[in-house]
Amino acid sequence: MFLITGATGNVGSQIVDQLLAVGKSVRVFTRDPAKVSHWENRIEVAPGDFANPESLRRASAGVEAIFLMNGGLAIGALSQLLAAIMAEGRPRIVFLSSLLASEPGRFQIGRAHIEEEDAIRTSGLSAHFLRPGGFMSNAYQWAGSIKAQGVVYNAMGTGKSASIAPEDVAAVAAKILTSPDGLDPILELTGAELLTVPDQVEILSHALSKTIQCIDVPVEAAIEGMIGNGMPARFASAVAESLKAIRDGQGEQRTDTVERIIGRSPTTFEVWAGKHRSQFRNSHSSE
C-alpha cells in the first residue's frame, strides 16, 4: 500500500494514475474526498489535513511508502507530522522538494526546502528527495491572459530553462516508491530542452492555432501581479528570485536523471502543450 498526499495536484494525481496502472494499492490523503471520487473504488480514501497530525497517523497505518508534498509547513509542524507517521511504523518517504534546494545560499525557496529535507533526515526515516526545476504546468498561470487577451506577460526575458512535465516527475516518484534500491537519495530533475518563455509561447500558439503575443515585463511587475492575485508578499519575493536568475541567464541547468530512472527521454514542451491545450482555451471556443 502506498500513501499519496497532494493527490489533487498536478504531480500527485499523476502518481496515483501511474501506480494504479501497474496494479499497486493506493491510499489518498485528502481534505476533500469529493475531489478524488473519480477514482471510485480503485483507491482507499483517508480524509485528513496536515494541520491534524493524528489524521496523517491514521492514514499511514500499514503503508510501505509515502509520497509527501511540501505543504509550506513550519519545521515544527513538519516534525509533528513525521512523528505521527512513525507512530505507525517506518515507511519510506519520497519528498517533493525543489531544484533551488541545491543552491540554498542563493534562494529563499531553496533554504526553506533544505530545512524540510533536513527535518526528514533527522527523523531517521529512509527518504528520497525529488528536486525538480520549473514545471511546464507553470504555464497555466498564463491561461487567463491568453484566453482574455491573447497575451503572455513575461518576466524572464530571453533567459532559458529546462522545465519538466509533472507527468515525468510523477513517473520518477512512482519508480522510487515501488523500486527504490540503488537510487540516489537526492534526485535533481529537469526536462531536456532549454527554452525561453517566447519559445514556449510560440509552441503554445501552434498547439492552439492562435496568435499569442509575448510581452516583456520587469520582475517587479511580476511581483505586483502575484501579490494582486493573493500571494503573500514574502512568497512573491521568493519566487521573484528564481525569475530573476532565469532572466539573467542563470537557469540553464539540465540533468539526465529522468531518462536514467524511467528509461525514456523527458516529455517535450510541444508534447505537453498538445496534451493540455484545452486548459488555455475558453470553454465555448471552437479553436
C-alpha atoms as an extended CHARMM CRD file, in Angstrom:
* protein
*
       287  EXT
         1         1  MET       CA              0.0000000000        0.0000000000        0.0000000000  PROA      1               0.0000000000
         2         2  PHE       CA              1.2690000000        3.4510000000       -0.9520000000  PROA      2               0.0000000000
         3         3  LEU       CA              0.0320000000        6.6900000000        0.6110000000  PROA      3               0.0000000000
         4         4  ILE       CA             -0.1420000000        9.7140000000       -1.6800000000  PROA      4               0.0000000000
         5         5  THR       CA             -0.5140000000       13.2500000000       -0.3850000000  PROA      5               0.0000000000
         6         6  GLY       CA             -1.3310000000       16.0820000000       -2.7710000000  PROA      6               0.0000000000
         7         7  ALA       CA             -3.3470000000       13.7150000000       -4.9630000000  PROA      7               0.0000000000
         8         8  THR       CA             -5.4670000000       16.5240000000       -6.4130000000  PROA      8               0.0000000000
         9         9  GLY       CA             -2.3780000000       18.3460000000       -7.7140000000  PROA      9               0.0000000000
        10        10  ASN       CA             -0.5180000000       18.1000000000      -10.9950000000  PROA      10              0.0000000000
        11        11  VAL       CA              2.1050000000       15.6680000000       -9.6960000000  PROA      11              0.0000000000
        12        12  GLY       CA              0.1690000000       13.7270000000       -7.0650000000  PROA      12              0.0000000000
        13        13  SER       CA             -2.7420000000       12.9080000000       -9.3600000000  PROA      13              0.0000000000
        14        14  GLN       CA             -0.3350000000       11.5080000000      -11.9350000000  PROA      14              0.0000000000
        15        15  ILE       CA              1.3810000000        9.3440000000       -9.3080000000  PROA      15              0.0000000000
        16        16  VAL       CA             -1.9720000000        7.8380000000       -8.3620000000  PROA      16              0.0000000000
        17        17  ASP       CA             -2.7850000000        7.0980000000      -12.0040000000  PROA      17              0.0000000000
        18        18  GLN       CA              0.6280000000        5.5850000000      -12.6790000000  PROA      18              0.0000000000
        19        19  LEU       CA              0.6010000000        3.3620000000       -9.5900000000  PROA      19              0.0000000000
        20        20  LEU       CA             -2.9100000000        2.1210000000      -10.3600000000  PROA      20              0.0000000000
        21        21  ALA       CA             -1.8590000000        1.3830000000      -13.9340000000  PROA      21              0.0000000000
        22        22  VAL       CA              0.7100000000       -1.1370000000      -12.6750000000  PROA      22              0.0000000000
        23        23  GLY       CA             -1.6560000000       -2.7240000000      -10.1700000000  PROA      23              0.0000000000
        24        24  LYS       CA             -0.4510000000       -1.1210000000       -6.9490000000  PROA      24              0.0000000000
        25        25  SER       CA             -2.6960000000       -0.4420000000       -3.9500000000  PROA      25              0.0000000000
        26        26  VAL       CA             -3.0910000000        3.2800000000       -3.3210000000  PROA      26              0.0000000000
        27        27  ARG       CA             -4.3980000000        5.2650000000       -0.3910000000  PROA      27              0.0000000000
        28        28  VAL       CA             -5.0250000000        9.0020000000       -0.8670000000  PROA      28              0.0000000000
        29        29  PHE       CA             -4.7400000000       11.5380000000        1.9450000000  PROA      29              0.0000000000
        30        30  THR       CA             -7.0850000000       14.4330000000        1.1960000000  PROA      30              0.0000000000
        31        31  ARG       CA             -9.0380000000       17.2150000000        2.8590000000  PROA      31              0.0000000000
        32        32  ASP       CA            -11.9180000000       16.7760000000        0.4180000000  PROA      32              0.0000000000
        33        33  PRO       CA            -12.8440000000       13.1960000000       -0.5520000000  PROA      33              0.0000000000
        34        34  ALA       CA            -15.2020000000       14.5380000000       -3.2260000000  PROA      34              0.0000000000
        35        35  LYS       CA            -12.1930000000       15.7290000000       -5.2180000000  PROA      35              0.0000000000
        36        36  VAL       CA            -10.8310000000       12.1920000000       -5.5690000000  PROA      36              0.0000000000
        37        37  SER       CA            -14.1630000000       10.4990000000       -6.1960000000  PROA      37              0.0000000000
        38        38  HSD       CA            -13.3500000000        9.9430000000       -9.8880000000  PROA      38              0.0000000000
        39        39  TRP       CA            -11.0510000000        7.0940000000       -8.8400000000  PROA      39              0.0000000000
        40        40  GLU       CA            -14.1090000000        5.4610000000       -7.2210000000  PROA      40              0.0000000000
        41        41  ASN       CA            -13.2850000000        2.1670000000       -5.5140000000  PROA      41              0.0000000000
        42        42  ARG       CA             -9.8540000000        1.8920000000       -7.1290000000  PROA      42              0.0000000000
        43        43  ILE       CA             -8.2910000000        3.7250000000       -4.1770000000  PROA      43              0.0000000000
        44        44  GLU       CA             -8.6500000000        3.9610000000       -0.4200000000  PROA      44              0.0000000000
        45        45  VAL       CA             -9.5080000000        7.4440000000        0.8210000000  PROA      45              0.0000000000
        46        46  ALA       CA             -8.0210000000        8.7370000000        4.0780000000  PROA      46              0.0000000000
        47        47  PRO       CA             -9.6780000000       12.0560000000        4.9760000000  PROA      47              0.0000000000
        48        48  GLY       CA             -7.3650000000       14.4000000000        6.7990000000  PROA      48              0.0000000000
        49        49  ASP       CA             -5.3160000000       17.5470000000        6.8980000000  PROA      49              0.0000000000
        50        50  PHE       CA             -1.6740000000       18.3770000000        7.6120000000  PROA      50              0.0000000000
        51        51  ALA       CA             -2.9850000000       20.6400000000       10.3760000000  PROA      51              0.0000000000
        52        52  ASN       CA             -4.1650000000       17.4730000000       12.1350000000  PROA      52              0.0000000000
        53        53  PRO       CA             -1.2030000000       15.0920000000       12.6300000000  PROA      53              0.0000000000
        54        54  GLU       CA             -3.4960000000       12.4400000000       14.0670000000  PROA      54              0.0000000000
        55        55  SER       CA             -5.2780000000       12.1560000000       10.7190000000  PROA      55              0.0000000000
        56        56  LEU       CA             -1.9510000000       11.5080000000        8.9860000000  PROA      56              0.0000000000
        57        57  ARG       CA             -1.0730000000        8.9030000000       11.6150000000  PROA      57              0.0000000000
        58        58  ARG       CA             -4.2450000000        7.0080000000       10.7860000000  PROA      58              0.0000000000
        59        59  ALA       CA             -3.6110000000        7.3450000000        7.0610000000  PROA      59              0.0000000000
        60        60  SER       CA             -0.0620000000        5.9770000000        7.4480000000  PROA      60              0.0000000000
        61        61  ALA       CA             -1.0940000000        2.7100000000        9.0640000000  PROA      61              0.0000000000
        62        62  GLY       CA              0.2700000000       -0.2580000000        7.1530000000  PROA      62              0.0000000000
        63        63  VAL       CA              1.7570000000        1.6510000000        4.2200000000  PROA      63              0.0000000000
        64        64  GLU       CA              5.0450000000        0.7400000000        2.5600000000  PROA      64              0.0000000000
        65        65  ALA       CA              5.9480000000        4.2270000000        1.3840000000  PROA      65              0.0000000000
        66        66  ILE       CA              4.5610000000        7.7680000000        1.3460000000  PROA      66              0.0000000000
        67        67  PHE       CA              4.7420000000       10.4770000000       -1.2940000000  PROA      67              0.0000000000
        68        68  LEU       CA              4.9570000000       13.6120000000        0.8050000000  PROA      68              0.0000000000
        69        69  MET       CA              4.2200000000       17.0080000000       -0.6730000000  PROA      69              0.0000000000
        70        70  ASN       CA              5.8100000000       20.2050000000        0.5400000000  PROA      70              0.0000000000
        71        71  GLY       CA              2.9180000000       21.7900000000        2.3740000000  PROA      71              0.0000000000
        72        72  GLY       CA              4.6780000000       25.0380000000        3.2120000000  PROA      72              0.0000000000
        73        73  LEU       CA              4.6990000000       23.9890000000        6.8510000000  PROA      73              0.0000000000
        74        74  ALA       CA              6.8130000000       25.3860000000        9.6430000000  PROA      74              0.0000000000
        75        75  ILE       CA              9.5540000000       22.9400000000       10.6210000000  PROA      75              0.0000000000
        76        76  GLY       CA              7.9060000000       22.2860000000       13.9850000000  PROA      76              0.0000000000
        77        77  ALA       CA              4.6620000000       21.2910000000       12.2560000000  PROA      77              0.0000000000
        78        78  LEU       CA              6.5310000000       19.0520000000        9.8030000000  PROA      78              0.0000000000
        79        79  SER       CA              8.3250000000       17.3440000000       12.6850000000  PROA      79              0.0000000000
        80        80  GLN       CA              4.9520000000       16.6400000000       14.3030000000  PROA      80              0.0000000000
        81        81  LEU       CA              3.7250000000       15.0560000000       11.0600000000  PROA      81              0.0000000000
        82        82  LEU       CA              6.8340000000       12.8990000000       10.8240000000  PROA      82              0.0000000000
        83        83  ALA       CA              6.3480000000       11.7770000000       14.4240000000  PROA      83              0.0000000000
        84        84  ALA       CA              2.7540000000       10.8720000000       13.5980000000  PROA      84              0.0000000000
        85        85  ILE       CA              3.9160000000        8.8020000000       10.6290000000  PROA      85              0.0000000000
        86        86  MET       CA              6.4970000000        6.9890000000       12.7600000000  PROA      86              0.0000000000
        87        87  ALA       CA              3.8500000000        6.1370000000       15.3520000000  PROA      87              0.0000000000
        88        88  GLU       CA              2.5010000000        3.6750000000       12.7630000000  PROA      88              0.0000000000
        89        89  GLY       CA              5.8140000000        2.2800000000       11.5240000000  PROA      89              0.0000000000
        90        90  ARG       CA              8.7760000000        3.3480000000        9.4210000000  PROA      90              0.0000000000
        91        91  PRO       CA              7.5370000000        3.7940000000        5.8470000000  PROA      91              0.0000000000
        92        92  ARG       CA              9.8950000000        5.1260000000        3.2180000000  PROA      92              0.0000000000
        93        93  ILE       CA              9.3860000000        8.7860000000        2.2430000000  PROA      93              0.0000000000
        94        94  VAL       CA              9.5480000000       10.2960000000       -1.2310000000  PROA      94              0.0000000000
        95        95  PHE       CA              9.5570000000       14.0480000000       -0.6770000000  PROA      95              0.0000000000
        96        96  LEU       CA              8.8310000000       16.6580000000       -3.3350000000  PROA      96              0.0000000000
        97        97  SER       CA             11.4850000000       19.3060000000       -2.8190000000  PROA      97              0.0000000000
        98        98  SER       CA             12.8890000000       21.8350000000       -5.3190000000  PROA      98              0.0000000000
        99        99  LEU       CA             15.9320000000       22.2120000000       -7.5450000000  PROA      99              0.0000000000
       100       100  LEU       CA             16.5160000000       25.5030000000       -5.7250000000  PROA      100             0.0000000000
       101       101  ALA       CA             17.4190000000       23.4290000000       -2.6570000000  PROA      101             0.0000000000
       102       102  SER       CA             20.6780000000       22.6700000000       -4.4530000000  PROA      102             0.0000000000
       103       103  GLU       CA             21.6050000000       26.3580000000       -4.0250000000  PROA      103             0.0000000000
       104       104  PRO       CA             20.1570000000       27.3270000000       -0.6290000000  PROA      104             0.0000000000
       105       105  GLY       CA             22.5840000000       30.2100000000       -0.2630000000  PROA      105             0.0000000000
       106       106  ARG       CA             21.0140000000       31.9920000000       -3.2450000000  PROA      106             0.0000000000
       107       107  PHE       CA             17.3010000000       31.3310000000       -2.9470000000  PROA      107             0.0000000000
       108       108  GLN       CA             14.7810000000       31.7030000000       -0.1210000000  PROA      108             0.0000000000
       109       109  ILE       CA             12.7620000000       28.8230000000       -1.5690000000  PROA      109             0.0000000000
       110       110  GLY       CA             15.9090000000       26.6830000000       -1.5980000000  PROA      110             0.0000000000
       111       111  ARG       CA             16.6070000000       27.4010000000        2.0670000000  PROA      111             0.0000000000
       112       112  ALA       CA             13.0390000000       26.5040000000        3.0350000000  PROA      112             0.0000000000
       113       113  HSD       CA             13.2210000000       23.1860000000        1.2020000000  PROA      113             0.0000000000
       114       114  ILE       CA             16.6170000000       22.3040000000        2.6850000000  PROA      114             0.0000000000
       115       115  GLU       CA             15.1710000000       22.8430000000        6.1620000000  PROA      115             0.0000000000
       116       116  GLU       CA             12.3080000000       20.4780000000        5.3090000000  PROA      116             0.0000000000
       117       117  GLU       CA             14.6790000000       17.8830000000        3.8640000000  PROA      117             0.0000000000
       118       118  ASP       CA             16.8410000000       18.1070000000        6.9840000000  PROA      118             0.0000000000
       119       119  ALA       CA             13.8140000000       17.5880000000        9.2330000000  PROA      119             0.0000000000
       120       120  ILE       CA             13.0590000000       14.3660000000        7.3540000000  PROA      120             0.0000000000
       121       121  ARG       CA             16.7010000000       13.2330000000        7.5650000000  PROA      121             0.0000000000
       122       122  THR       CA             16.7440000000       13.9590000000       11.2940000000  PROA      122             0.0000000000
       123       123  SER       CA             13.6300000000       11.8100000000       11.7840000000  PROA      123             0.0000000000
       124       124  GLY       CA             15.6080000000        8.7410000000       10.7610000000  PROA      124             0.0000000000
       125       125  LEU       CA             13.0820000000        7.6820000000        8.1290000000  PROA      125             0.0000000000
       126       126  SER       CA             14.5140000000        6.3640000000        4.8800000000  PROA      126             0.0000000000
       127       127  ALA       CA             13.9070000000        9.0580000000        2.2850000000  PROA      127             0.0000000000
       128       128  HSD       CA             14.4530000000       10.1670000000       -1.2920000000  PROA      128             0.0000000000
       129       129  PHE       CA             14.2740000000       13.8380000000       -2.1950000000  PROA      129             0.0000000000
       130       130  LEU       CA             12.9990000000       14.8750000000       -5.6080000000  PROA      130             0.0000000000
       131       131  ARG       CA             14.3270000000       18.2590000000       -6.6800000000  PROA      131             0.0000000000
       132       132  PRO       CA             12.5130000000       19.2910000000       -9.8600000000  PROA      132             0.0000000000
       133       133  GLY       CA             13.1600000000       22.5430000000      -11.6440000000  PROA      133             0.0000000000
       134       134  GLY       CA             10.3310000000       24.6490000000      -13.0340000000  PROA      134             0.0000000000
       135       135  PHE       CA              7.1970000000       22.7510000000      -14.0360000000  PROA      135             0.0000000000
       136       136  MET       CA              5.7430000000       23.0010000000      -17.5280000000  PROA      136             0.0000000000
       137       137  SER       CA              2.3980000000       23.3650000000      -15.7790000000  PROA      137             0.0000000000
       138       138  ASN       CA              3.5590000000       26.7690000000      -14.5060000000  PROA      138             0.0000000000
       139       139  ALA       CA              2.3470000000       27.8750000000      -17.9350000000  PROA      139             0.0000000000
       140       140  TYR       CA             -1.2070000000       27.5110000000      -16.5850000000  PROA      140             0.0000000000
       141       141  GLN       CA             -0.7020000000       30.9140000000      -14.9560000000  PROA      141             0.0000000000
       142       142  TRP       CA             -0.8310000000       32.3460000000      -18.4780000000  PROA      142             0.0000000000
       143       143  ALA       CA             -4.1980000000       30.8020000000      -19.2530000000  PROA      143             0.0000000000
       144       144  GLY       CA             -6.2610000000       33.7810000000      -18.1230000000  PROA      144             0.0000000000
       145       145  SER       CA             -4.4110000000       36.3630000000      -20.2020000000  PROA      145             0.0000000000
       146       146  ILE       CA             -4.2260000000       34.0120000000      -23.1970000000  PROA      146             0.0000000000
       147       147  LYS       CA             -7.9780000000       33.4930000000      -23.1150000000  PROA      147             0.0000000000
       148       148  ALA       CA             -8.8560000000       37.1370000000      -22.4760000000  PROA      148             0.0000000000
       149       149  GLN       CA             -6.1840000000       38.9900000000      -24.4540000000  PROA      149             0.0000000000
       150       150  GLY       CA             -4.0940000000       36.5400000000      -26.4640000000  PROA      150             0.0000000000
       151       151  VAL       CA             -1.0960000000       37.7090000000      -24.4150000000  PROA      151             0.0000000000
       152       152  VAL       CA              1.5740000000       36.2710000000      -22.1160000000  PROA      152             0.0000000000
       153       153  TYR       CA              3.3600000000       38.6800000000      -19.7680000000  PROA      153             0.0000000000
       154       154  ASN       CA              6.9550000000       37.5120000000      -19.4210000000  PROA      154             0.0000000000
       155       155  ALA       CA              9.2370000000       38.4750000000      -16.5400000000  PROA      155             0.0000000000
       156       156  MET       CA             12.0300000000       36.0840000000      -17.5590000000  PROA      156             0.0000000000
       157       157  GLY       CA             13.0970000000       37.8450000000      -20.7600000000  PROA      157             0.0000000000
       158       158  THR       CA             15.0970000000       35.5910000000      -23.0570000000  PROA      158             0.0000000000
       159       159  GLY       CA             16.5530000000       33.5170000000      -20.2380000000  PROA      159             0.0000000000
       160       160  LYS       CA             16.4130000000       29.7710000000      -20.8200000000  PROA      160             0.0000000000
       161       161  SER       CA             15.4140000000       26.9280000000      -18.5290000000  PROA      161             0.0000000000
       162       162  ALA       CA             14.6970000000       23.2220000000      -18.8890000000  PROA      162             0.0000000000
       163       163  SER       CA             11.1880000000       22.9080000000      -17.4560000000  PROA      163             0.0000000000
       164       164  ILE       CA              9.7990000000       19.4730000000      -16.6550000000  PROA      164             0.0000000000
       165       165  ALA       CA              6.3820000000       17.9130000000      -17.1560000000  PROA      165             0.0000000000
       166       166  PRO       CA              4.5750000000       16.9530000000      -13.9260000000  PROA      166             0.0000000000
       167       167  GLU       CA              3.9390000000       13.5620000000      -15.5440000000  PROA      167             0.0000000000
       168       168  ASP       CA              7.7040000000       12.9490000000      -15.6390000000  PROA      168             0.0000000000
       169       169  VAL       CA              8.1870000000       13.9530000000      -12.0010000000  PROA      169             0.0000000000
       170       170  ALA       CA              5.3590000000       11.5470000000      -11.1580000000  PROA      170             0.0000000000
       171       171  ALA       CA              6.9940000000        8.7570000000      -13.1540000000  PROA      171             0.0000000000
       172       172  VAL       CA             10.2210000000        9.1800000000      -11.2040000000  PROA      172             0.0000000000
       173       173  ALA       CA              8.2890000000        9.2790000000       -7.9210000000  PROA      173             0.0000000000
       174       174  ALA       CA              6.3340000000        6.1290000000       -8.8070000000  PROA      174             0.0000000000
       175       175  LYS       CA              9.5650000000        4.3300000000       -9.6720000000  PROA      175             0.0000000000
       176       176  ILE       CA             11.1490000000        5.2690000000       -6.3470000000  PROA      176             0.0000000000
       177       177  LEU       CA              8.0400000000        4.3960000000       -4.3660000000  PROA      177             0.0000000000
       178       178  THR       CA              7.9430000000        0.8950000000       -5.8380000000  PROA      178             0.0000000000
       179       179  SER       CA             11.6260000000        0.1330000000       -6.6110000000  PROA      179             0.0000000000
       180       180  PRO       CA             13.9490000000        2.3640000000       -4.5800000000  PROA      180             0.0000000000
       181       181  ASP       CA             17.0190000000        0.1370000000       -4.4640000000  PROA      181             0.0000000000
       182       182  GLY       CA             20.2060000000        1.6400000000       -5.8400000000  PROA      182             0.0000000000
       183       183  LEU       CA             18.7870000000        5.1150000000       -6.4500000000  PROA      183             0.0000000000
       184       184  ASP       CA             20.5000000000        8.2230000000       -5.1460000000  PROA      184             0.0000000000
       185       185  PRO       CA             18.7330000000        9.8760000000       -2.2000000000  PROA      185             0.0000000000
       186       186  ILE       CA             18.8010000000       13.2850000000       -3.9230000000  PROA      186             0.0000000000
       187       187  LEU       CA             17.4730000000       13.4160000000       -7.4700000000  PROA      187             0.0000000000
       188       188  GLU       CA             17.6560000000       16.6520000000       -9.4650000000  PROA      188             0.0000000000
       189       189  LEU       CA             15.0200000000       16.6070000000      -12.1970000000  PROA      189             0.0000000000
       190       190  THR       CA             14.7450000000       18.7690000000      -15.3120000000  PROA      190             0.0000000000
       191       191  GLY       CA             13.4660000000       18.4990000000      -18.8310000000  PROA      191             0.0000000000
       192       192  ALA       CA             15.8310000000       18.0260000000      -21.7600000000  PROA      192             0.0000000000
       193       193  GLU       CA             15.1010000000       21.2440000000      -23.6830000000  PROA      193             0.0000000000
       194       194  LEU       CA             16.4150000000       24.7010000000      -22.8700000000  PROA      194             0.0000000000
       195       195  LEU       CA             13.6170000000       27.0780000000      -23.8650000000  PROA      195             0.0000000000
       196       196  THR       CA             12.8140000000       30.7280000000      -23.3080000000  PROA      196             0.0000000000
       197       197  VAL       CA              9.3070000000       31.9090000000      -22.4540000000  PROA      197             0.0000000000
       198       198  PRO       CA              8.9570000000       33.2850000000      -26.0180000000  PROA      198             0.0000000000
       199       199  ASP       CA              9.8730000000       29.7750000000      -27.2710000000  PROA      199             0.0000000000
       200       200  GLN       CA              7.1350000000       28.2510000000      -25.0940000000  PROA      200             0.0000000000
       201       201  VAL       CA              4.6100000000       30.8650000000      -26.1930000000  PROA      201             0.0000000000
       202       202  GLU       CA              5.3520000000       30.1020000000      -29.8450000000  PROA      202             0.0000000000
       203       203  ILE       CA              4.8140000000       26.3930000000      -29.1880000000  PROA      203             0.0000000000
       204       204  LEU       CA              1.5130000000       27.1340000000      -27.4250000000  PROA      204             0.0000000000
       205       205  SER       CA              0.4690000000       29.3280000000      -30.3500000000  PROA      205             0.0000000000
       206       206  HSD       CA              0.9200000000       26.3920000000      -32.7160000000  PROA      206             0.0000000000
       207       207  ALA       CA             -0.8470000000       23.9960000000      -30.3510000000  PROA      207             0.0000000000
       208       208  LEU       CA             -3.8370000000       26.3450000000      -30.0880000000  PROA      208             0.0000000000
       209       209  SER       CA             -3.7470000000       27.5480000000      -33.7270000000  PROA      209             0.0000000000
       210       210  LYS       CA             -3.9120000000       31.0330000000      -32.2240000000  PROA      210             0.0000000000
       211       211  THR       CA             -1.6160000000       34.0340000000      -32.2750000000  PROA      211             0.0000000000
       212       212  ILE       CA             -0.2890000000       34.7730000000      -28.7970000000  PROA      212             0.0000000000
       213       213  GLN       CA              1.7700000000       37.8710000000      -28.1000000000  PROA      213             0.0000000000
       214       214  CYS       CA              4.6490000000       37.6790000000      -25.6000000000  PROA      214             0.0000000000
       215       215  ILE       CA              5.1780000000       40.9710000000      -23.7600000000  PROA      215             0.0000000000
       216       216  ASP       CA              8.2770000000       41.5220000000      -21.6590000000  PROA      216             0.0000000000
       217       217  VAL       CA              7.6610000000       42.9620000000      -18.1880000000  PROA      217             0.0000000000
       218       218  PRO       CA             10.0660000000       43.7170000000      -15.3180000000  PROA      218             0.0000000000
       219       219  VAL       CA             10.3550000000       41.2900000000      -12.4220000000  PROA      219             0.0000000000
       220       220  GLU       CA              8.8890000000       43.9900000000      -10.1670000000  PROA      220             0.0000000000
       221       221  ALA       CA              5.6860000000       43.9210000000      -12.2020000000  PROA      221             0.0000000000
       222       222  ALA       CA              5.5170000000       40.1580000000      -11.7920000000  PROA      222             0.0000000000
       223       223  ILE       CA              5.8270000000       40.5650000000       -8.0250000000  PROA      223             0.0000000000
       224       224  GLU       CA              2.9610000000       43.0690000000       -8.0200000000  PROA      224             0.0000000000
       225       225  GLY       CA              0.8700000000       40.6880000000      -10.0980000000  PROA      225             0.0000000000
       226       226  MET       CA              1.4820000000       37.7580000000       -7.7600000000  PROA      226             0.0000000000
       227       227  ILE       CA              0.5720000000       39.8420000000       -4.7290000000  PROA      227             0.0000000000
       228       228  GLY       CA             -2.5020000000       41.1340000000       -6.5530000000  PROA      228             0.0000000000
       229       229  ASN       CA             -3.5710000000       37.5360000000       -7.1340000000  PROA      229             0.0000000000
       230       230  GLY       CA             -3.3980000000       36.8200000000       -3.4220000000  PROA      230             0.0000000000
       231       231  MET       CA              0.1310000000       35.5320000000       -2.9160000000  PROA      231             0.0000000000
       232       232  PRO       CA              1.7260000000       36.7510000000        0.3370000000  PROA      232             0.0000000000
       233       233  ALA       CA              4.4050000000       39.3690000000       -0.3390000000  PROA      233             0.0000000000
       234       234  ARG       CA              7.2250000000       37.2750000000        1.1430000000  PROA      234             0.0000000000
       235       235  PHE       CA              6.3630000000       34.3220000000       -1.1050000000  PROA      235             0.0000000000
       236       236  ALA       CA              6.1500000000       36.5830000000       -4.1530000000  PROA      236             0.0000000000
       237       237  SER       CA              9.5970000000       37.9540000000       -3.2960000000  PROA      237             0.0000000000
       238       238  ALA       CA             10.9720000000       34.4230000000       -3.0040000000  PROA      238             0.0000000000
       239       239  VAL       CA              9.5280000000       33.3660000000       -6.3730000000  PROA      239             0.0000000000
       240       240  ALA       CA             10.9370000000       36.5100000000       -7.9470000000  PROA      240             0.0000000000
       241       241  GLU       CA             14.4780000000       35.4090000000       -7.0520000000  PROA      241             0.0000000000
       242       242  SER       CA             14.1590000000       32.4350000000       -9.4030000000  PROA      242             0.0000000000
       243       243  LEU       CA             12.5500000000       34.5640000000      -12.1400000000  PROA      243             0.0000000000
       244       244  LYS       CA             15.4620000000       36.9790000000      -11.9790000000  PROA      244             0.0000000000
       245       245  ALA       CA             18.0230000000       34.1760000000      -12.0450000000  PROA      245             0.0000000000
       246       246  ILE       CA             16.4920000000       32.7930000000      -15.2480000000  PROA      246             0.0000000000
       247       247  ARG       CA             16.2520000000       36.2860000000      -16.7520000000  PROA      247             0.0000000000
       248       248  ASP       CA             19.9590000000       36.7660000000      -16.0070000000  PROA      248             0.0000000000
       249       249  GLY       CA             20.9140000000       33.5230000000      -17.7680000000  PROA      249             0.0000000000
       250       250  GLN       CA             21.4840000000       31.5130000000      -14.5930000000  PROA      250             0.0000000000
       251       251  GLY       CA             18.7180000000       28.9280000000      -15.0050000000  PROA      251             0.0000000000
       252       252  GLU       CA             20.1720000000       26.6590000000      -17.6800000000  PROA      252             0.0000000000
       253       253  GLN       CA             20.7710000000       23.5560000000      -15.5630000000  PROA      253             0.0000000000
       254       254  ARG       CA             19.8920000000       20.2480000000      -17.2080000000  PROA      254             0.0000000000
       255       255  THR       CA             20.1480000000       16.7240000000      -15.8250000000  PROA      255             0.0000000000
       256       256  ASP       CA             19.7180000000       13.2630000000      -17.3210000000  PROA      256             0.0000000000
       257       257  THR       CA             18.0310000000       11.9100000000      -14.1830000000  PROA      257             0.0000000000
       258       258  VAL       CA             14.5970000000       11.3480000000      -15.7420000000  PROA      258             0.0000000000
       259       259  GLU       CA             15.9850000000        9.2540000000      -18.5840000000  PROA      259             0.0000000000
       260       260  ARG       CA             18.2780000000        7.2680000000      -16.2700000000  PROA      260             0.0000000000
       261       261  ILE       CA             15.4610000000        6.3340000000      -13.9210000000  PROA      261             0.0000000000
       262       262  ILE       CA             12.4620000000        5.7750000000      -16.1810000000  PROA      262             0.0000000000
       263       263  GLY       CA             14.2810000000        4.7720000000      -19.3530000000  PROA      263             0.0000000000
       264       264  ARG       CA             12.9150000000        7.3860000000      -21.7440000000  PROA      264             0.0000000000
       265       265  SER       CA             13.6030000000       10.9810000000      -22.6470000000  PROA      265             0.0000000000
       266       266  PRO       CA             11.7060000000       13.6800000000      -20.7680000000  PROA      266             0.0000000000
       267       267  THR       CA              8.4720000000       14.9560000000      -22.2820000000  PROA      267             0.0000000000
       268       268  THR       CA              8.9950000000       17.9060000000      -24.6170000000  PROA      268             0.0000000000
       269       269  PHE       CA              7.0790000000       21.1520000000      -24.1300000000  PROA      269             0.0000000000
       270       270  GLU       CA              5.4690000000       20.6170000000      -27.5410000000  PROA      270             0.0000000000
       271       271  VAL       CA              4.0420000000       17.2580000000      -26.4710000000  PROA      271             0.0000000000
       272       272  TRP       CA              2.9440000000       18.6250000000      -23.1010000000  PROA      272             0.0000000000
       273       273  ALA       CA              1.2560000000       21.6740000000      -24.6730000000  PROA      273             0.0000000000
       274       274  GLY       CA             -0.6010000000       19.4910000000      -27.1640000000  PROA      274             0.0000000000
       275       275  LYS       CA             -1.8630000000       17.2420000000      -24.3930000000  PROA      275             0.0000000000
       276       276  HSD       CA             -3.0730000000       20.1280000000      -22.2100000000  PROA      276             0.0000000000
       277       277  ARG       CA             -4.1700000000       22.6600000000      -24.8200000000  PROA      277             0.0000000000
       278       278  SER       CA             -7.7430000000       22.6770000000      -23.5110000000  PROA      278             0.0000000000
       279       279  GLN       CA             -6.5200000000       24.4610000000      -20.3680000000  PROA      279             0.0000000000
       280       280  PHE       CA             -5.7050000000       27.5030000000      -22.4780000000  PROA      280             0.0000000000
       281       281  ARG       CA             -8.9620000000       27.6710000000      -24.4190000000  PROA      281             0.0000000000
       282       282  ASN       CA            -12.2380000000       29.2730000000      -23.4940000000  PROA      282             0.0000000000
       283       283  SER       CA            -14.8280000000       26.5920000000      -22.7750000000  PROA      283             0.0000000000
       284       284  HSD       CA            -17.0150000000       27.8240000000      -25.6430000000  PROA      284             0.0000000000
       285       285  SER       CA            -14.1140000000       28.1940000000      -28.0780000000  PROA      285             0.0000000000
       286       286  SER       CA            -14.0740000000       26.3270000000      -31.3750000000  PROA      286             0.0000000000
       287       287  GLU       CA            -10.3220000000       26.9040000000      -31.8410000000  PROA      287             0.0000000000
